[in-house]
Amino acid sequence: MSAILRVIDANANRAREGLRMLEDLARLRLSHAALSAALKQIRHDVTLAIGQLPIDRGHLLAWRDSANDVGTTISTASEGKRESELALAAAASSRLTESLRVLEESAKNLGAGGVAAALERIRYRSYDVSKQVELALFGGRGPQWTLCVLVTESLCTHHRWTEVVRRAIEGGADCIQLREKGLTDRDLLGRAKTVVEYARGSGAAVVINDRPDIAMLANADGVHLGQTDMSIADARKVIGSSLRLGISCATIEQARAAVLEGADVCGLGPMFASTTKPKPSLSGPDLLQAYLDDDSTRRVPHLAISGITKQNIGQLVKLGCAGIAVSNVVCGSEKPEQVCRDLSRAIKGLGDVA
C-alpha cells in the first residue's frame, strides 16, 4: 500500500505543477482568458478526482519521503534547460498527461474504476488544451518585416516582374510575397523558385500566397493564407514548423483566433481603399490600433495592408505600425526601388510622412 500511496502523491503533485505552468503561460504570457479558465477547471477536477480515491490524505502526506526518493538525484541534460516558452509548455504538457495516466492506472489498482474513468476523461481534455497553449506559443516566430511587396505579373506595367522583384529588394523590401492566381502548378513552382533564387543573396524573405505545398517545394520562407483558404491547422500539416505562416485578418476577432492557432504574422486590413483588390468594406487603421492594444495579439508580428502609399502611411506610423505590405504602388511604378526606399524609411521613422 505504501508504494501506491507514494506513486499517487508524486503524480498528483506533478500533474498540478504541469497545470500551473500551462495556466500561467496562458494567463500571463498569452493573456488568454478562455484557456486560463479551462486549465484552472482541469486543475480543480484533478484535485476533486484524487479526493474521491479510497485513501486518506493523511496517509498520502505520511508516506511522502522526498529526502529518500532516489528519483530526485536522477536527471538528464535536457532537464537542465528550457530554450523557449514553447519548450516550457511542451515539458509541462508531457508532465501533466504522463502523471494523469499514472494516476488513472493507480486508481484502477485501488479498485476505483469510476475515478479512473474520470481521470481518463481529464487526460483527453488535457491533450486538447495543452495543444492549444503550445500552438499559440508556437506562432509569432521570426522577424518583424518592415516592407513586404506582393508581386503579381499583371500589375508590373513598366518592368518585367523579375525586374520588379530585383528593384524592390534593392530599395529595401525585406519580404517578397508571390501572389499569382492564374498559373498552373508547374509554372507557379518554377516562378516561386526563381523568386527564392533572386532573394537569397539579399537576405530578403520569400512568401508564397495560398500554397503551402508550393512554398515547401520552392524552399521559401513562408506561406500566407486568406480567411477562405485552408485552415492554419491544415497548413501546419504540410509545412510543420519549417515555414512561417501568415494569415489575413479583417477584424480583431480573426486576429485573436489566428494568434491562438499559431500564426507567425497577421496581415491586417484592408487599411485603405485599393484598386488592386477592391473590398466592400475597410477595416481601417482602427484594426491596427486594436491589434497593438491587445495583449494577446501584439506579441505577433503584423503587416498592415491595402492602399498604403507615402501619402497615407503617416496615419499608420503614428499608431506604431512596424510593417506594411504593398502591391500596385510598387509593381506599377516606373521606379519601384525608390517607392520601396521611401516607404521603408517612413515606417522606420527616417523620412517625411504625410
C-alpha positions in Angstrom: 0.0 0.0 0.0 2.8 2.4 0.8 4.3 2.2 -2.7 1.0 3.1 -4.4 0.4 5.9 -2.0 3.8 7.4 -2.9 3.1 7.0 -6.6 -0.3 8.8 -6.3 1.2 11.6 -4.1 4.1 12.2 -6.5 2.0 12.2 -9.6 -0.8 14.3 -8.2 1.9 16.9 -7.4 3.4 16.5 -10.8 0.1 16.9 -12.6 -0.7 20.1 -10.6 2.7 21.5 -11.3 2.3 21.0 -15.0 -1.2 22.5 -15.0 0.1 25.6 -13.1 2.9 26.1 -15.6 0.4 25.9 -18.5 -2.1 28.1 -16.8 0.4 30.8 -16.0 1.6 30.8 -19.6 -2.0 31.1 -20.9 -2.8 33.8 -18.4 0.4 35.8 -18.1 2.1 35.2 -21.5 -0.8 34.7 -23.9 -3.4 36.8 -22.0 -6.0 34.2 -23.0 -8.9 34.1 -20.6 -10.7 31.0 -22.0 -7.5 28.9 -22.0 -6.7 30.0 -18.5 -10.2 29.2 -17.3 -10.0 25.7 -19.0 -6.7 24.9 -17.3 -7.9 26.1 -13.9 -11.0 23.9 -14.3 -8.8 20.9 -15.1 -6.7 21.6 -12.0 -9.9 21.7 -9.9 -11.2 18.5 -11.5 -7.9 16.6 -10.9 -8.0 17.6 -7.2 -11.6 16.5 -7.0 -10.9 13.1 -8.6 -7.9 12.4 -6.4 -10.1 13.3 -3.4 -12.5 10.5 -4.4 -9.9 7.8 -4.2 -10.3 5.3 -1.3 -7.3 6.7 0.5 -6.7 9.2 3.3 -5.0 12.5 2.7 -3.1 11.9 6.0 -1.7 8.7 4.6 -0.5 10.4 1.5 1.4 13.0 3.5 2.7 10.5 5.9 4.2 8.3 3.2 5.8 11.3 1.3 9.5 10.9 1.7 11.3 13.3 -0.7 14.6 13.0 1.2 14.9 9.3 0.4 13.4 9.4 -3.1 16.1 8.1 -5.4 14.5 9.8 -8.4 15.4 13.3 -7.1 19.0 12.8 -8.0 18.4 11.3 -11.4 18.3 13.8 -14.3 19.2 14.2 -18.0 21.0 17.1 -19.7 17.8 18.3 -21.3 16.1 18.8 -18.0 18.6 21.5 -17.1 17.5 23.9 -19.7 14.3 25.2 -21.4 15.3 27.2 -24.5 11.9 28.9 -25.0 8.4 29.4 -23.6 7.3 26.8 -26.1 9.8 24.4 -24.5 8.4 25.2 -21.1 4.9 24.4 -22.3 6.0 21.2 -24.0 7.6 20.0 -20.8 4.6 20.9 -18.7 2.2 19.2 -21.2 4.2 16.0 -21.0 4.5 16.2 -17.2 0.7 16.7 -16.9 -0.5 14.0 -19.3 2.0 11.4 -18.1 1.1 12.0 -14.5 -2.6 11.7 -15.3 -2.1 8.3 -16.9 -0.2 7.1 -13.8 -3.0 8.3 -11.6 -5.5 6.6 -13.8 -3.7 3.3 -13.6 -3.2 3.7 -9.9 -6.9 4.3 -9.4 -7.6 1.0 -11.2 -5.1 -0.7 -8.9 -7.2 0.5 -5.9 -10.4 -0.7 -7.4 -11.7 2.8 -8.0 -12.9 2.4 -11.6 -15.1 5.5 -11.5 -12.2 7.7 -10.5 -10.0 6.1 -13.2 -12.6 6.8 -15.8 -12.9 10.4 -14.6 -9.1 10.8 -14.8 -9.1 9.4 -18.3 -11.6 12.0 -19.4 -9.5 14.7 -17.8 -6.4 13.4 -19.6 -8.0 13.7 -23.0 -9.2 17.2 -22.2 -5.6 18.0 -21.2 -4.3 16.8 -24.5 -6.5 19.3 -26.3 -5.9 22.3 -24.0 -2.2 21.8 -23.8 -2.1 21.6 -27.6 -3.8 24.9 -27.8 -1.3 26.5 -25.5 1.6 25.1 -27.4 0.2 26.2 -30.8 -0.3 29.7 -29.5 3.2 29.9 -28.2 4.4 28.2 -31.4 3.3 31.2 -33.5 4.9 34.6 -33.7 8.3 33.3 -34.7 10.7 35.2 -36.8 11.4 38.8 -37.5 9.0 41.7 -37.9 9.3 42.5 -41.6 9.3 46.2 -42.4 8.2 46.1 -46.1 6.6 43.2 -47.9 6.0 43.6 -51.6 3.2 41.4 -53.1 4.3 40.7 -56.7 1.8 39.9 -59.4 3.0 39.9 -63.0 -0.2 41.6 -64.4 0.5 44.6 -62.2 4.0 45.1 -63.4 3.3 47.6 -66.1 6.7 49.3 -66.5 9.1 46.4 -65.9 9.2 42.6 -66.1 8.1 41.0 -62.8 11.6 39.7 -62.2 13.0 43.2 -62.5 10.4 44.5 -60.1 11.5 41.9 -57.6 15.1 42.8 -58.0 14.4 46.6 -57.7 12.1 46.1 -54.7 14.8 44.3 -52.8 17.3 46.9 -53.8 15.0 49.5 -52.4 14.8 47.8 -49.0 11.9 45.3 -49.3 12.8 42.6 -46.7 10.0 40.3 -47.9 8.6 39.4 -51.3 5.3 37.7 -51.5 4.4 35.9 -54.7 0.7 36.2 -55.5 -0.3 34.6 -58.8 -3.8 33.1 -59.0 -3.8 32.0 -62.7 -0.7 30.0 -63.1 -0.5 26.2 -63.4 1.1 24.4 -60.5 4.2 23.7 -62.6 4.6 27.4 -63.6 3.8 28.6 -60.1 6.5 26.4 -58.7 9.0 27.5 -61.3 8.2 31.1 -60.6 8.5 30.6 -56.8 11.9 29.0 -57.2 13.0 32.0 -59.3 11.9 34.5 -56.6 13.7 32.4 -53.9 16.9 32.5 -56.1 16.6 36.3 -56.5 16.0 36.9 -52.8 18.5 34.5 -51.2 21.6 36.6 -51.7 20.0 39.7 -50.3 18.6 38.2 -47.1 15.0 39.1 -48.1 12.4 36.5 -47.2 10.0 34.9 -49.7 6.4 34.1 -49.0 4.1 32.2 -51.3 0.4 33.1 -51.4 -2.2 30.4 -50.6 0.0 27.4 -51.4 1.9 25.6 -48.6 2.9 22.8 -50.9 4.5 25.2 -53.4 6.2 27.1 -50.6 7.8 23.9 -49.3 8.9 22.7 -52.7 10.4 26.1 -53.6 12.3 26.3 -50.3 10.5 29.6 -49.5 10.5 31.2 -46.0 6.7 31.2 -45.5 3.2 30.9 -46.8 0.3 33.4 -46.5 -3.3 32.4 -46.2 -6.6 34.2 -46.6 -9.6 33.6 -44.4 -11.2 31.4 -47.0 -8.1 29.3 -47.7 -7.2 26.2 -45.8 -7.0 26.5 -42.0 -3.9 27.2 -40.1 -4.1 23.7 -38.6 -4.3 22.1 -42.1 -1.4 24.2 -43.4 0.7 23.1 -40.5 0.1 19.5 -41.5 2.0 20.4 -44.7 4.7 22.8 -43.5 5.2 21.8 -39.9 7.5 24.2 -38.2 9.8 24.7 -41.2 8.0 27.8 -42.6 6.5 30.9 -41.2 2.7 31.1 -41.6 0.8 34.3 -42.2 -2.9 34.9 -42.4 -5.1 37.9 -43.5 -7.3 39.3 -40.7 -10.0 41.9 -41.2 -11.2 42.0 -37.6 -9.6 41.8 -34.2 -11.6 38.6 -33.6 -10.0 37.0 -36.6 -6.6 38.2 -35.4 -7.1 36.7 -31.9 -8.2 33.4 -33.4 -5.2 33.4 -35.7 -2.7 34.0 -32.9 -4.3 31.3 -30.8 -4.0 28.8 -33.7 -0.3 29.6 -34.1 0.0 32.2 -36.8 3.5 33.8 -37.2 2.3 37.0 -38.7 -1.0 38.7 -39.2 -1.9 40.7 -42.3 -4.2 43.5 -41.1 -6.6 45.2 -43.4 -7.8 46.5 -45.6 -6.4 49.7 -44.3 -7.3 52.0 -47.2 -9.2 51.6 -50.5 -7.2 49.8 -53.1 -7.5 49.3 -56.9 -5.5 46.1 -56.7 -8.0 44.1 -54.7 -11.2 46.2 -54.0 -13.0 45.3 -50.8 -16.7 46.1 -49.9 -15.6 47.5 -46.5 -12.5 48.7 -44.9 -11.1 47.7 -41.5 -9.1 50.9 -41.4 -6.3 52.0 -39.0 -8.7 51.2 -36.1 -7.9 47.5 -36.7 -4.2 48.1 -36.4 -4.8 50.1 -33.2 -6.9 47.3 -31.7 -4.2 44.8 -32.6 -1.4 46.7 -31.0 -3.5 47.4 -27.9 -4.5 43.8 -27.4 -2.2 41.8 -25.1 -2.9 38.6 -26.9 -2.1 39.8 -30.4 0.6 42.5 -30.2 3.3 40.0 -29.5 2.9 38.5 -33.0 4.4 40.4 -36.0 2.0 42.2 -38.2 1.8 43.7 -41.7 -0.8 46.4 -42.4 -2.1 46.0 -45.9 -4.2 47.6 -48.7 -4.0 51.0 -50.3 -0.9 52.1 -48.4 1.1 55.0 -50.0 3.6 57.6 -48.9 0.6 60.0 -48.6 -1.3 57.9 -46.0 1.4 55.8 -44.3 1.8 58.5 -41.7 -1.5 57.5 -40.2 -0.2 54.0 -39.5 3.2 55.1 -38.3 1.6 57.3 -35.7 -0.2 54.3 -34.3 3.1 52.3 -34.0 2.9 50.3 -37.2 6.0 48.2 -37.7 5.4 46.7 -41.1 3.4 47.0 -44.2 2.5 45.0 -47.3 2.0 46.8 -50.6 1.5 45.7 -54.2 0.4 48.0 -57.0 2.2 51.1 -55.6 5.5 49.2 -56.2 4.7 46.8 -59.1 3.1 49.6 -61.2 5.8 52.2 -60.5 8.4 53.3 -63.0 10.9 53.4 -60.0 9.9 50.6 -57.7 13.1 50.8 -55.8 12.5 54.4 -55.0 9.0 53.7 -53.8 10.3 50.9 -51.6 13.0 53.2 -50.2 10.6 55.9 -49.3 8.1 53.5 -47.7 10.8 51.7 -45.8 12.2 54.9 -44.4 8.8 56.2 -43.5 8.0 53.0 -41.5 11.3 53.3 -39.7 10.7 56.9 -38.9 13.5 58.1 -41.1 11.6 60.0 -43.7 8.9 62.6 -44.1 5.4 61.2 -44.0 2.0 62.9 -44.6 
